[in-house]
Amino acid sequence: MAIGDKIEDRSHIVGFKEEISAASADEDRFFTWFDAAQDARTAFINGAWDFSYHIALPAIRHLSHPESQVALEIGVGGGRLLAAASRHFGRALGVDIHENLHLTRQKLHAMGCTNTEVMKSDGTSIPVDAGSVDFVYSFIVFNHLEKRAIAADYLREAHRALRPGGLAVLYCGRFAPFSQNRRGAWRVWLDRLAELAYVPRGWKELPARVNCTNLLFTLPHFRRMARDAGFDVLDHVVSRKKVPNGVNTYGMQHGLVLRKR
């Protein structure tokens, strides 16, 4: 996963577009820009595991007949999760801000994911009709949204895009000084206590390099935002990650399972 060289003080949309375009000259560099993988093939393998564990597993209790449904990913990147979604859903759509979606599209079709479609977003809205999708998900994206207002816009847009009763699994950045790359649920509770002091408003915008976390939410605040956007909160999870020794440890995101009211 590529990290920018300096703090982005213009706009993270500008920074992401520039750095992704710079990476687009080489296939492996482009597809690993979105994932800490050794090559494009490994990036898609990692994406399949991330989709299975972080998206499908929390959603499975609330989904029925996904083979006839339309899924939509916010922040499709190089398509590493969308490729997995296309194996589970009748159609899989993805939106992103970068200028190189033709590479994502070509790769997905070359992999046989012909039920996919990727579309360019303006960074705050989702270019689909209201009530046209059944399932919305996003992973390692809201923590890069720069402003709380943009996250609120995407929550409202996800709600608008979903049919009544539609499902969403959305992740946001969390304050994780005690549990990041560690095991033990008690560490997550320590994080949640610490965030009361570090993130007293419930959210915090951080100066950051491109592709580093620059937006944090407390779990109660992210829940409140989802409810304000018109969702019922069905469940919450914490992201996981594997470190070099192979131990499955905690990551730096809260996840919510939501249903459109």
Secondary structure as UniProt FT lines:
FT   HELIX           12..23
FT   TURN            24..25
FT   HELIX           27..32
FT   TURN            33..34
FT   HELIX           40..50
FT   HELIX           51..56
FT   HELIX           57..59
FT   HELIX           60..62
FT   HELIX           66..68
FT   STRAND          70..74
FT   TURN            77..78
FT   HELIX           80..88
FT   STRAND          91..96
FT   HELIX           101..110
FT   TURN            111..112
FT   TURN            114..115
FT   STRAND          116..120
FT   TURN            130..131
FT   STRAND          133..138
FT   HELIX           142..144
FT   HELIX           148..161
FT   STRAND          162..173
FT   TURN            177..179
FT   HELIX           185..198
FT   TURN            200..201
FT   STRAND          203..205
FT   TURN            210..211
FT   STRAND          215..217
FT   HELIX           219..228
FT   TURN            229..230
FT   STRAND          231..242
FT   TURN            244..245
FT   STRAND          248..260
//
